[in-house]
Amino acid sequence: MDSIDEILGELPLPPYVTAENVGFAIKAVTVHAAEQWPDGQRCRNDRAPHPCRLHRWGRRALDQRGLTDRQVQLLIAGQTAPHR
């Protein structure tokens, strides 16, 4: 965990994860994905050690909603699919 993460702590989850929150969480997970650097994996967006705060928040929100890894992958694929 990055030193700024230690200071700021985790981002709070909403009391109930709605469908809108799921959309935000999918966006957080995809935008803040891992990228390999010489010193290890870092967030593609902010270069913090991966998983960064927003990626962790997204995964926690999706877990709280009860989505499986397969469901999350389908949502991510649907988000990145070309729109006609």
PyMOL Python script that loads the backbone (N, CA, C, O; Angstrom):
from pymol import cmd

cmd.read_pdbstr("""\
ATOM      1  N   MET A   1       0.837  -1.170   0.000  1.00  0.00           N
ATOM      2  CA  MET A   1       0.000   0.000   0.000  1.00  0.00           C
ATOM      3  C   MET A   1       0.890   1.244   0.000  1.00  0.00           C
ATOM      4  O   MET A   1       1.909   1.288   0.689  1.00  0.00           O
ATOM      5  N   ASP A   2       0.499   2.243  -0.771  1.00  0.00           N
ATOM      6  CA  ASP A   2       1.228   3.489  -0.886  1.00  0.00           C
ATOM      7  C   ASP A   2       1.100   4.279   0.415  1.00  0.00           C
ATOM      8  O   ASP A   2       0.110   4.131   1.131  1.00  0.00           O
ATOM      9  N   SER A   3       2.088   5.113   0.725  1.00  0.00           N
ATOM     10  CA  SER A   3       2.049   5.884   1.970  1.00  0.00           C
ATOM     11  C   SER A   3       0.842   6.813   2.026  1.00  0.00           C
ATOM     12  O   SER A   3       0.303   7.043   3.108  1.00  0.00           O
ATOM     13  N   ILE A   4       0.400   7.356   0.883  1.00  0.00           N
ATOM     14  CA  ILE A   4      -0.782   8.218   0.890  1.00  0.00           C
ATOM     15  C   ILE A   4      -2.016   7.411   1.258  1.00  0.00           C
ATOM     16  O   ILE A   4      -2.932   7.932   1.894  1.00  0.00           O
ATOM     17  N   ASP A   5      -2.050   6.135   0.862  1.00  0.00           N
ATOM     18  CA  ASP A   5      -3.157   5.267   1.241  1.00  0.00           C
ATOM     19  C   ASP A   5      -3.213   5.072   2.743  1.00  0.00           C
ATOM     20  O   ASP A   5      -4.291   5.024   3.335  1.00  0.00           O
ATOM     21  N   GLU A   6      -2.052   4.961   3.352  1.00  0.00           N
ATOM     22  CA  GLU A   6      -2.003   4.783   4.806  1.00  0.00           C
ATOM     23  C   GLU A   6      -2.559   6.012   5.517  1.00  0.00           C
ATOM     24  O   GLU A   6      -3.207   5.892   6.557  1.00  0.00           O
ATOM     25  N   ILE A   7      -2.307   7.185   4.961  1.00  0.00           N
ATOM     26  CA  ILE A   7      -2.791   8.422   5.567  1.00  0.00           C
ATOM     27  C   ILE A   7      -4.289   8.593   5.334  1.00  0.00           C
ATOM     28  O   ILE A   7      -5.035   8.897   6.265  1.00  0.00           O
ATOM     29  N   LEU A   8      -4.725   8.398   4.095  1.00  0.00           N
ATOM     30  CA  LEU A   8      -6.123   8.648   3.745  1.00  0.00           C
ATOM     31  C   LEU A   8      -7.054   7.501   4.109  1.00  0.00           C
ATOM     32  O   LEU A   8      -8.238   7.726   4.360  1.00  0.00           O
ATOM     33  N   GLY A   9      -6.547   6.290   4.142  1.00  0.00           N
ATOM     34  CA  GLY A   9      -7.389   5.141   4.435  1.00  0.00           C
ATOM     35  C   GLY A   9      -8.238   4.744   3.241  1.00  0.00           C
ATOM     36  O   GLY A   9      -8.053   5.261   2.139  1.00  0.00           O
ATOM     37  N   GLU A  10      -9.151   3.841   3.457  1.00  0.00           N
ATOM     38  CA  GLU A  10     -10.009   3.335   2.393  1.00  0.00           C
ATOM     39  C   GLU A  10     -11.151   4.299   2.110  1.00  0.00           C
ATOM     40  O   GLU A  10     -11.617   5.007   3.002  1.00  0.00           O
ATOM     41  N   LEU A  11     -11.591   4.315   0.865  1.00  0.00           N
ATOM     42  CA  LEU A  11     -12.769   5.080   0.501  1.00  0.00           C
ATOM     43  C   LEU A  11     -13.991   4.364   1.058  1.00  0.00           C
ATOM     44  O   LEU A  11     -14.090   3.143   0.941  1.00  0.00           O
ATOM     45  N   PRO A  12     -14.922   5.096   1.662  1.00  0.00           N
ATOM     46  CA  PRO A  12     -16.089   4.430   2.251  1.00  0.00           C
ATOM     47  C   PRO A  12     -17.055   3.922   1.174  1.00  0.00           C
ATOM     48  O   PRO A  12     -17.212   4.528   0.114  1.00  0.00           O
ATOM     49  N   LEU A  13     -17.678   2.816   1.475  1.00  0.00           N
ATOM     50  CA  LEU A  13     -18.713   2.278   0.598  1.00  0.00           C
ATOM     51  C   LEU A  13     -20.062   2.869   0.983  1.00  0.00           C
ATOM     52  O   LEU A  13     -20.269   3.229   2.142  1.00  0.00           O
ATOM     53  N   PRO A  14     -20.975   2.974   0.035  1.00  0.00           N
ATOM     54  CA  PRO A  14     -22.321   3.404   0.394  1.00  0.00           C
ATOM     55  C   PRO A  14     -22.988   2.315   1.240  1.00  0.00           C
ATOM     56  O   PRO A  14     -22.589   1.152   1.171  1.00  0.00           O
ATOM     57  N   PRO A  15     -23.987   2.674   2.027  1.00  0.00           N
ATOM     58  CA  PRO A  15     -24.648   1.662   2.862  1.00  0.00           C
ATOM     59  C   PRO A  15     -25.292   0.547   2.039  1.00  0.00           C
ATOM     60  O   PRO A  15     -25.357  -0.600   2.480  1.00  0.00           O
ATOM     61  N   TYR A  16     -25.765   0.890   0.847  1.00  0.00           N
ATOM     62  CA  TYR A  16     -26.351  -0.091  -0.055  1.00  0.00           C
ATOM     63  C   TYR A  16     -25.809   0.196  -1.447  1.00  0.00           C
ATOM     64  O   TYR A  16     -25.910   1.322  -1.934  1.00  0.00           O
ATOM     65  N   VAL A  17     -25.240  -0.804  -2.084  1.00  0.00           N
ATOM     66  CA  VAL A  17     -24.657  -0.624  -3.418  1.00  0.00           C
ATOM     67  C   VAL A  17     -25.764  -0.765  -4.460  1.00  0.00           C
ATOM     68  O   VAL A  17     -26.311  -1.849  -4.659  1.00  0.00           O
ATOM     69  N   THR A  18     -26.084   0.343  -5.119  1.00  0.00           N
ATOM     70  CA  THR A  18     -27.127   0.376  -6.140  1.00  0.00           C
ATOM     71  C   THR A  18     -26.563   0.001  -7.507  1.00  0.00           C
ATOM     72  O   THR A  18     -25.356  -0.177  -7.670  1.00  0.00           O
ATOM     73  N   ALA A  19     -27.458  -0.114  -8.484  1.00  0.00           N
ATOM     74  CA  ALA A  19     -27.025  -0.386  -9.862  1.00  0.00           C
ATOM     75  C   ALA A  19     -26.135   0.749 -10.358  1.00  0.00           C
ATOM     76  O   ALA A  19     -25.173   0.507 -11.088  1.00  0.00           O
ATOM     77  N   GLU A  20     -26.447   1.986  -9.968  1.00  0.00           N
ATOM     78  CA  GLU A  20     -25.608   3.122 -10.370  1.00  0.00           C
ATOM     79  C   GLU A  20     -24.206   2.993  -9.776  1.00  0.00           C
ATOM     80  O   GLU A  20     -23.212   3.271 -10.447  1.00  0.00           O
ATOM     81  N   ASN A  21     -24.133   2.568  -8.511  1.00  0.00           N
ATOM     82  CA  ASN A  21     -22.833   2.349  -7.876  1.00  0.00           C
ATOM     83  C   ASN A  21     -22.046   1.255  -8.584  1.00  0.00           C
ATOM     84  O   ASN A  21     -20.822   1.338  -8.685  1.00  0.00           O
ATOM     85  N   VAL A  22     -22.735   0.236  -9.073  1.00  0.00           N
ATOM     86  CA  VAL A  22     -22.074  -0.845  -9.808  1.00  0.00           C
ATOM     87  C   VAL A  22     -21.414  -0.274 -11.059  1.00  0.00           C
ATOM     88  O   VAL A  22     -20.291  -0.648 -11.397  1.00  0.00           O
ATOM     89  N   GLY A  23     -22.107   0.629 -11.745  1.00  0.00           N
ATOM     90  CA  GLY A  23     -21.515   1.270 -12.921  1.00  0.00           C
ATOM     91  C   GLY A  23     -20.259   2.040 -12.574  1.00  0.00           C
ATOM     92  O   GLY A  23     -19.259   1.965 -13.289  1.00  0.00           O
ATOM     93  N   PHE A  24     -20.309   2.788 -11.468  1.00  0.00           N
ATOM     94  CA  PHE A  24     -19.120   3.531 -11.016  1.00  0.00           C
ATOM     95  C   PHE A  24     -17.998   2.566 -10.634  1.00  0.00           C
ATOM     96  O   PHE A  24     -16.830   2.821 -10.927  1.00  0.00           O
ATOM     97  N   ALA A  25     -18.353   1.467  -9.986  1.00  0.00           N
ATOM     98  CA  ALA A  25     -17.347   0.499  -9.550  1.00  0.00           C
ATOM     99  C   ALA A  25     -16.675  -0.176 -10.749  1.00  0.00           C
ATOM    100  O   ALA A  25     -15.459  -0.371 -10.749  1.00  0.00           O
ATOM    101  N   ILE A  26     -17.458  -0.531 -11.764  1.00  0.00           N
ATOM    102  CA  ILE A  26     -16.885  -1.134 -12.972  1.00  0.00           C
ATOM    103  C   ILE A  26     -15.923  -0.149 -13.629  1.00  0.00           C
ATOM    104  O   ILE A  26     -14.841  -0.528 -14.077  1.00  0.00           O
ATOM    105  N   LYS A  27     -16.324   1.108 -13.680  1.00  0.00           N
ATOM    106  CA  LYS A  27     -15.460   2.143 -14.259  1.00  0.00           C
ATOM    107  C   LYS A  27     -14.164   2.253 -13.448  1.00  0.00           C
ATOM    108  O   LYS A  27     -13.080   2.335 -14.024  1.00  0.00           O
ATOM    109  N   ALA A  28     -14.271   2.257 -12.123  1.00  0.00           N
ATOM    110  CA  ALA A  28     -13.081   2.357 -11.269  1.00  0.00           C
ATOM    111  C   ALA A  28     -12.136   1.187 -11.489  1.00  0.00           C
ATOM    112  O   ALA A  28     -10.921   1.374 -11.554  1.00  0.00           O
ATOM    113  N   VAL A  29     -12.680  -0.010 -11.605  1.00  0.00           N
ATOM    114  CA  VAL A  29     -11.852  -1.205 -11.790  1.00  0.00           C
ATOM    115  C   VAL A  29     -11.155  -1.188 -13.147  1.00  0.00           C
ATOM    116  O   VAL A  29     -10.001  -1.602 -13.257  1.00  0.00           O
ATOM    117  N   THR A  30     -11.853  -0.712 -14.184  1.00  0.00           N
ATOM    118  CA  THR A  30     -11.247  -0.719 -15.515  1.00  0.00           C
ATOM    119  C   THR A  30     -10.266   0.427 -15.710  1.00  0.00           C
ATOM    120  O   THR A  30      -9.208   0.233 -16.309  1.00  0.00           O
ATOM    121  N   VAL A  31     -10.594   1.615 -15.219  1.00  0.00           N
ATOM    122  CA  VAL A  31      -9.705   2.767 -15.383  1.00  0.00           C
ATOM    123  C   VAL A  31      -8.456   2.612 -14.512  1.00  0.00           C
ATOM    124  O   VAL A  31      -7.368   3.037 -14.898  1.00  0.00           O
ATOM    125  N   HIS A  32      -8.619   2.009 -13.352  1.00  0.00           N
ATOM    126  CA  HIS A  32      -7.510   1.858 -12.413  1.00  0.00           C
ATOM    127  C   HIS A  32      -6.971   0.428 -12.435  1.00  0.00           C
ATOM    128  O   HIS A  32      -6.734  -0.174 -11.388  1.00  0.00           O
ATOM    129  N   ALA A  33      -6.783  -0.100 -13.634  1.00  0.00           N
ATOM    130  CA  ALA A  33      -6.261  -1.458 -13.820  1.00  0.00           C
ATOM    131  C   ALA A  33      -4.748  -1.487 -13.610  1.00  0.00           C
ATOM    132  O   ALA A  33      -4.085  -0.451 -13.584  1.00  0.00           O
ATOM    133  N   ALA A  34      -4.230  -2.691 -13.463  1.00  0.00           N
ATOM    134  CA  ALA A  34      -2.790  -2.875 -13.246  1.00  0.00           C
ATOM    135  C   ALA A  34      -2.019  -2.714 -14.544  1.00  0.00           C
ATOM    136  O   ALA A  34      -2.487  -3.071 -15.625  1.00  0.00           O
ATOM    137  N   GLU A  35      -0.825  -2.165 -14.402  1.00  0.00           N
ATOM    138  CA  GLU A  35       0.104  -2.033 -15.509  1.00  0.00           C
ATOM    139  C   GLU A  35       1.485  -2.391 -14.959  1.00  0.00           C
ATOM    140  O   GLU A  35       1.866  -1.933 -13.882  1.00  0.00           O
ATOM    141  N   GLN A  36       2.225  -3.203 -15.694  1.00  0.00           N
ATOM    142  CA  GLN A  36       3.541  -3.640 -15.217  1.00  0.00           C
ATOM    143  C   GLN A  36       4.584  -2.544 -15.402  1.00  0.00           C
ATOM    144  O   GLN A  36       4.723  -1.983 -16.489  1.00  0.00           O
ATOM    145  N   TRP A  37       5.310  -2.246 -14.337  1.00  0.00           N
ATOM    146  CA  TRP A  37       6.415  -1.290 -14.339  1.00  0.00           C
ATOM    147  C   TRP A  37       7.652  -2.014 -13.821  1.00  0.00           C
ATOM    148  O   TRP A  37       7.532  -3.088 -13.230  1.00  0.00           O
ATOM    149  N   PRO A  38       8.845  -1.443 -14.033  1.00  0.00           N
ATOM    150  CA  PRO A  38      10.059  -2.123 -13.554  1.00  0.00           C
ATOM    151  C   PRO A  38      10.035  -2.439 -12.057  1.00  0.00           C
ATOM    152  O   PRO A  38      10.622  -3.428 -11.620  1.00  0.00           O
ATOM    153  N   ASP A  39       9.355  -1.598 -11.272  1.00  0.00           N
ATOM    154  CA  ASP A  39       9.316  -1.825  -9.824  1.00  0.00           C
ATOM    155  C   ASP A  39       8.065  -2.584  -9.377  1.00  0.00           C
ATOM    156  O   ASP A  39       7.795  -2.675  -8.180  1.00  0.00           O
ATOM    157  N   GLY A  40       7.305  -3.123 -10.317  1.00  0.00           N
ATOM    158  CA  GLY A  40       6.119  -3.910  -9.971  1.00  0.00           C
ATOM    159  C   GLY A  40       4.859  -3.342 -10.609  1.00  0.00           C
ATOM    160  O   GLY A  40       4.917  -2.423 -11.426  1.00  0.00           O
ATOM    161  N   GLN A  41       3.733  -3.900 -10.225  1.00  0.00           N
ATOM    162  CA  GLN A  41       2.475  -3.440 -10.789  1.00  0.00           C
ATOM    163  C   GLN A  41       2.059  -2.100 -10.209  1.00  0.00           C
ATOM    164  O   GLN A  41       2.142  -1.869  -9.002  1.00  0.00           O
ATOM    165  N   ARG A  42       1.605  -1.215 -11.106  1.00  0.00           N
ATOM    166  CA  ARG A  42       1.130   0.103 -10.717  1.00  0.00           C
ATOM    167  C   ARG A  42      -0.192   0.364 -11.413  1.00  0.00           C
ATOM    168  O   ARG A  42      -0.514  -0.251 -12.430  1.00  0.00           O
ATOM    169  N   CYS A  43      -0.943   1.282 -10.845  1.00  0.00           N
ATOM    170  CA  CYS A  43      -2.219   1.686 -11.418  1.00  0.00           C
ATOM    171  C   CYS A  43      -1.969   2.395 -12.741  1.00  0.00           C
ATOM    172  O   CYS A  43      -1.122   3.284 -12.828  1.00  0.00           O
ATOM    173  N   ARG A  44      -2.705   2.000 -13.761  1.00  0.00           N
ATOM    174  CA  ARG A  44      -2.563   2.598 -15.083  1.00  0.00           C
ATOM    175  C   ARG A  44      -2.933   4.084 -15.060  1.00  0.00           C
ATOM    176  O   ARG A  44      -2.414   4.859 -15.863  1.00  0.00           O
ATOM    177  N   ASN A  45      -3.817   4.483 -14.159  1.00  0.00           N
ATOM    178  CA  ASN A  45      -4.299   5.854 -14.139  1.00  0.00           C
ATOM    179  C   ASN A  45      -3.440   6.790 -13.290  1.00  0.00           C
ATOM    180  O   ASN A  45      -3.074   7.873 -13.748  1.00  0.00           O
ATOM    181  N   ASP A  46      -3.117   6.392 -12.072  1.00  0.00           N
ATOM    182  CA  ASP A  46      -2.420   7.324 -11.175  1.00  0.00           C
ATOM    183  C   ASP A  46      -1.036   6.855 -10.728  1.00  0.00           C
ATOM    184  O   ASP A  46      -0.384   7.516  -9.920  1.00  0.00           O
ATOM    185  N   ARG A  47      -0.593   5.720 -11.251  1.00  0.00           N
ATOM    186  CA  ARG A  47       0.750   5.171 -10.995  1.00  0.00           C
ATOM    187  C   ARG A  47       1.001   4.786  -9.531  1.00  0.00           C
ATOM    188  O   ARG A  47       2.143   4.550  -9.139  1.00  0.00           O
ATOM    189  N   ALA A  48      -0.047   4.724  -8.740  1.00  0.00           N
ATOM    190  CA  ALA A  48       0.091   4.236  -7.364  1.00  0.00           C
ATOM    191  C   ALA A  48       0.302   2.733  -7.412  1.00  0.00           C
ATOM    192  O   ALA A  48      -0.078   2.095  -8.394  1.00  0.00           O
ATOM    193  N   PRO A  49       0.897   2.150  -6.379  1.00  0.00           N
ATOM    194  CA  PRO A  49       1.005   0.687  -6.364  1.00  0.00           C
ATOM    195  C   PRO A  49      -0.384   0.065  -6.532  1.00  0.00           C
ATOM    196  O   PRO A  49      -1.362   0.504  -5.925  1.00  0.00           O
ATOM    197  N   HIS A  50      -0.438  -0.968  -7.373  1.00  0.00           N
ATOM    198  CA  HIS A  50      -1.718  -1.618  -7.648  1.00  0.00           C
ATOM    199  C   HIS A  50      -1.988  -2.703  -6.622  1.00  0.00           C
ATOM    200  O   HIS A  50      -1.073  -3.452  -6.282  1.00  0.00           O
ATOM    201  N   PRO A  51      -3.200  -2.815  -6.120  1.00  0.00           N
ATOM    202  CA  PRO A  51      -4.397  -2.058  -6.451  1.00  0.00           C
ATOM    203  C   PRO A  51      -4.445  -0.732  -5.693  1.00  0.00           C
ATOM    204  O   PRO A  51      -4.174  -0.680  -4.493  1.00  0.00           O
ATOM    205  N   CYS A  52      -4.794   0.338  -6.410  1.00  0.00           N
ATOM    206  CA  CYS A  52      -4.892   1.661  -5.795  1.00  0.00           C
ATOM    207  C   CYS A  52      -6.222   1.778  -5.049  1.00  0.00           C
ATOM    208  O   CYS A  52      -7.046   0.864  -5.089  1.00  0.00           O
ATOM    209  N   ARG A  53      -6.423   2.902  -4.375  1.00  0.00           N
ATOM    210  CA  ARG A  53      -7.626   3.111  -3.565  1.00  0.00           C
ATOM    211  C   ARG A  53      -8.909   2.956  -4.382  1.00  0.00           C
ATOM    212  O   ARG A  53      -9.846   2.295  -3.935  1.00  0.00           O
ATOM    213  N   LEU A  54      -8.962   3.556  -5.570  1.00  0.00           N
ATOM    214  CA  LEU A  54     -10.190   3.488  -6.357  1.00  0.00           C
ATOM    215  C   LEU A  54     -10.446   2.080  -6.895  1.00  0.00           C
ATOM    216  O   LEU A  54     -11.596   1.648  -6.969  1.00  0.00           O
ATOM    217  N   HIS A  55      -9.400   1.371  -7.267  1.00  0.00           N
ATOM    218  CA  HIS A  55      -9.583  -0.017  -7.702  1.00  0.00           C
ATOM    219  C   HIS A  55     -10.111  -0.858  -6.538  1.00  0.00           C
ATOM    220  O   HIS A  55     -11.040  -1.647  -6.710  1.00  0.00           O
ATOM    221  N   ARG A  56      -9.520  -0.688  -5.363  1.00  0.00           N
ATOM    222  CA  ARG A  56      -9.978  -1.442  -4.189  1.00  0.00           C
ATOM    223  C   ARG A  56     -11.428  -1.103  -3.856  1.00  0.00           C
ATOM    224  O   ARG A  56     -12.213  -1.992  -3.527  1.00  0.00           O
ATOM    225  N   TRP A  57     -11.788   0.191  -3.940  1.00  0.00           N
ATOM    226  CA  TRP A  57     -13.167   0.602  -3.679  1.00  0.00           C
ATOM    227  C   TRP A  57     -14.107  -0.091  -4.658  1.00  0.00           C
ATOM    228  O   TRP A  57     -15.140  -0.627  -4.256  1.00  0.00           O
ATOM    229  N   GLY A  58     -13.753  -0.082  -5.939  1.00  0.00           N
ATOM    230  CA  GLY A  58     -14.589  -0.718  -6.945  1.00  0.00           C
ATOM    231  C   GLY A  58     -14.789  -2.200  -6.675  1.00  0.00           C
ATOM    232  O   GLY A  58     -15.910  -2.702  -6.764  1.00  0.00           O
ATOM    233  N   ARG A  59     -13.719  -2.896  -6.348  1.00  0.00           N
ATOM    234  CA  ARG A  59     -13.826  -4.334  -6.063  1.00  0.00           C
ATOM    235  C   ARG A  59     -14.676  -4.581  -4.814  1.00  0.00           C
ATOM    236  O   ARG A  59     -15.485  -5.508  -4.790  1.00  0.00           O
ATOM    237  N   ARG A  60     -14.497  -3.759  -3.781  1.00  0.00           N
ATOM    238  CA  ARG A  60     -15.299  -3.929  -2.563  1.00  0.00           C
ATOM    239  C   ARG A  60     -16.776  -3.677  -2.840  1.00  0.00           C
ATOM    240  O   ARG A  60     -17.633  -4.397  -2.328  1.00  0.00           O
ATOM    241  N   ALA A  61     -17.082  -2.657  -3.648  1.00  0.00           N
ATOM    242  CA  ALA A  61     -18.471  -2.354  -3.991  1.00  0.00           C
ATOM    243  C   ALA A  61     -19.093  -3.514  -4.764  1.00  0.00           C
ATOM    244  O   ALA A  61     -20.230  -3.902  -4.498  1.00  0.00           O
ATOM    245  N   LEU A  62     -18.357  -4.060  -5.710  1.00  0.00           N
ATOM    246  CA  LEU A  62     -18.868  -5.185  -6.494  1.00  0.00           C
ATOM    247  C   LEU A  62     -19.050  -6.421  -5.622  1.00  0.00           C
ATOM    248  O   LEU A  62     -20.017  -7.164  -5.791  1.00  0.00           O
ATOM    249  N   ASP A  63     -18.129  -6.644  -4.697  1.00  0.00           N
ATOM    250  CA  ASP A  63     -18.266  -7.764  -3.763  1.00  0.00           C
ATOM    251  C   ASP A  63     -19.487  -7.573  -2.873  1.00  0.00           C
ATOM    252  O   ASP A  63     -20.242  -8.516  -2.635  1.00  0.00           O
ATOM    253  N   GLN A  64     -19.682  -6.345  -2.381  1.00  0.00           N
ATOM    254  CA  GLN A  64     -20.825  -6.062  -1.505  1.00  0.00           C
ATOM    255  C   GLN A  64     -22.144  -6.276  -2.255  1.00  0.00           C
ATOM    256  O   GLN A  64     -23.132  -6.706  -1.660  1.00  0.00           O
ATOM    257  N   ARG A  65     -22.160  -5.985  -3.525  1.00  0.00           N
ATOM    258  CA  ARG A  65     -23.352  -6.187  -4.353  1.00  0.00           C
ATOM    259  C   ARG A  65     -23.607  -7.679  -4.601  1.00  0.00           C
ATOM    260  O   ARG A  65     -24.701  -8.069  -5.010  1.00  0.00           O
ATOM    261  N   GLY A  66     -22.578  -8.513  -4.347  1.00  0.00           N
ATOM    262  CA  GLY A  66     -22.737  -9.954  -4.493  1.00  0.00           C
ATOM    263  C   GLY A  66     -22.420 -10.476  -5.884  1.00  0.00           C
ATOM    264  O   GLY A  66     -22.821 -11.583  -6.242  1.00  0.00           O
ATOM    265  N   LEU A  67     -21.699  -9.681  -6.670  1.00  0.00           N
ATOM    266  CA  LEU A  67     -21.359 -10.104  -8.024  1.00  0.00           C
ATOM    267  C   LEU A  67     -20.178 -11.074  -8.000  1.00  0.00           C
ATOM    268  O   LEU A  67     -19.217 -10.887  -7.254  1.00  0.00           O
ATOM    269  N   THR A  68     -20.270 -12.101  -8.821  1.00  0.00           N
ATOM    270  CA  THR A  68     -19.171 -13.063  -8.943  1.00  0.00           C
ATOM    271  C   THR A  68     -18.110 -12.484  -9.880  1.00  0.00           C
ATOM    272  O   THR A  68     -18.357 -11.500 -10.578  1.00  0.00           O
ATOM    273  N   ASP A  69     -16.939 -13.098  -9.888  1.00  0.00           N
ATOM    274  CA  ASP A  69     -15.877 -12.661 -10.807  1.00  0.00           C
ATOM    275  C   ASP A  69     -16.344 -12.772 -12.258  1.00  0.00           C
ATOM    276  O   ASP A  69     -16.027 -11.914 -13.082  1.00  0.00           O
ATOM    277  N   ARG A  70     -17.083 -13.810 -12.563  1.00  0.00           N
ATOM    278  CA  ARG A  70     -17.595 -14.006 -13.926  1.00  0.00           C
ATOM    279  C   ARG A  70     -18.554 -12.873 -14.305  1.00  0.00           C
ATOM    280  O   ARG A  70     -18.480 -12.345 -15.414  1.00  0.00           O
ATOM    281  N   GLN A  71     -19.444 -12.502 -13.395  1.00  0.00           N
ATOM    282  CA  GLN A  71     -20.380 -11.411 -13.663  1.00  0.00           C
ATOM    283  C   GLN A  71     -19.639 -10.089 -13.855  1.00  0.00           C
ATOM    284  O   GLN A  71     -19.990  -9.291 -14.724  1.00  0.00           O
ATOM    285  N   VAL A  72     -18.620  -9.867 -13.041  1.00  0.00           N
ATOM    286  CA  VAL A  72     -17.817  -8.645 -13.164  1.00  0.00           C
ATOM    287  C   VAL A  72     -17.131  -8.612 -14.523  1.00  0.00           C
ATOM    288  O   VAL A  72     -17.123  -7.573 -15.183  1.00  0.00           O
ATOM    289  N   GLN A  73     -16.554  -9.736 -14.952  1.00  0.00           N
ATOM    290  CA  GLN A  73     -15.888  -9.792 -16.250  1.00  0.00           C
ATOM    291  C   GLN A  73     -16.867  -9.521 -17.391  1.00  0.00           C
ATOM    292  O   GLN A  73     -16.513  -8.863 -18.369  1.00  0.00           O
ATOM    293  N   LEU A  74     -18.096 -10.024 -17.269  1.00  0.00           N
ATOM    294  CA  LEU A  74     -19.111  -9.760 -18.291  1.00  0.00           C
ATOM    295  C   LEU A  74     -19.484  -8.279 -18.330  1.00  0.00           C
ATOM    296  O   LEU A  74     -19.667  -7.710 -19.406  1.00  0.00           O
ATOM    297  N   LEU A  75     -19.595  -7.660 -17.158  1.00  0.00           N
ATOM    298  CA  LEU A  75     -19.896  -6.224 -17.114  1.00  0.00           C
ATOM    299  C   LEU A  75     -18.765  -5.408 -17.725  1.00  0.00           C
ATOM    300  O   LEU A  75     -19.010  -4.444 -18.450  1.00  0.00           O
ATOM    301  N   ILE A  76     -17.537  -5.792 -17.435  1.00  0.00           N
ATOM    302  CA  ILE A  76     -16.382  -5.094 -18.002  1.00  0.00           C
ATOM    303  C   ILE A  76     -16.369  -5.272 -19.519  1.00  0.00           C
ATOM    304  O   ILE A  76     -16.130  -4.314 -20.253  1.00  0.00           O
ATOM    305  N   ALA A  77     -16.622  -6.475 -19.986  1.00  0.00           N
ATOM    306  CA  ALA A  77     -16.640  -6.739 -21.428  1.00  0.00           C
ATOM    307  C   ALA A  77     -17.742  -5.943 -22.096  1.00  0.00           C
ATOM    308  O   ALA A  77     -17.549  -5.422 -23.194  1.00  0.00           O
ATOM    309  N   GLY A  78     -18.880  -5.841 -21.461  1.00  0.00           N
ATOM    310  CA  GLY A  78     -19.988  -5.071 -22.012  1.00  0.00           C
ATOM    311  C   GLY A  78     -19.687  -3.595 -22.061  1.00  0.00           C
ATOM    312  O   GLY A  78     -20.146  -2.895 -22.964  1.00  0.00           O
ATOM    313  N   GLN A  79     -18.925  -3.113 -21.107  1.00  0.00           N
ATOM    314  CA  GLN A  79     -18.571  -1.690 -21.058  1.00  0.00           C
ATOM    315  C   GLN A  79     -17.586  -1.345 -22.177  1.00  0.00           C
ATOM    316  O   GLN A  79     -17.630  -0.248 -22.734  1.00  0.00           O
ATOM    317  N   THR A  80     -16.704  -2.282 -22.498  1.00  0.00           N
ATOM    318  CA  THR A  80     -15.666  -2.001 -23.491  1.00  0.00           C
ATOM    319  C   THR A  80     -16.069  -2.452 -24.900  1.00  0.00           C
ATOM    320  O   THR A  80     -15.328  -2.226 -25.856  1.00  0.00           O
ATOM    321  N   ALA A  81     -17.237  -3.085 -25.031  1.00  0.00           N
ATOM    322  CA  ALA A  81     -17.679  -3.543 -26.350  1.00  0.00           C
ATOM    323  C   ALA A  81     -18.023  -2.326 -27.224  1.00  0.00           C
ATOM    324  O   ALA A  81     -18.537  -1.326 -26.723  1.00  0.00           O
ATOM    325  N   PRO A  82     -17.743  -2.416 -28.504  1.00  0.00           N
ATOM    326  CA  PRO A  82     -18.090  -1.293 -29.383  1.00  0.00           C
ATOM    327  C   PRO A  82     -19.603  -1.121 -29.458  1.00  0.00           C
ATOM    328  O   PRO A  82     -20.345  -2.097 -29.569  1.00  0.00           O
ATOM    329  N   HIS A  83     -20.043   0.113 -29.398  1.00  0.00           N
ATOM    330  CA  HIS A  83     -21.474   0.415 -29.470  1.00  0.00           C
ATOM    331  C   HIS A  83     -21.867   0.611 -30.932  1.00  0.00           C
ATOM    332  O   HIS A  83     -21.146   1.262 -31.689  1.00  0.00           O
ATOM    333  N   ARG A  84     -22.995   0.056 -31.324  1.00  0.00           N
ATOM    334  CA  ARG A  84     -23.452   0.175 -32.715  1.00  0.00           C
ATOM    335  C   ARG A  84     -24.530   1.207 -32.821  1.00  0.00           C
ATOM    336  O   ARG A  84     -25.043   1.453 -33.912  1.00  0.00           O
TER     337      ARG A  84
END
""", "prot")
cmd.dss("prot")
cmd.show_as("cartoon", "prot")
cmd.util.cbc("prot")
cmd.orient("prot")
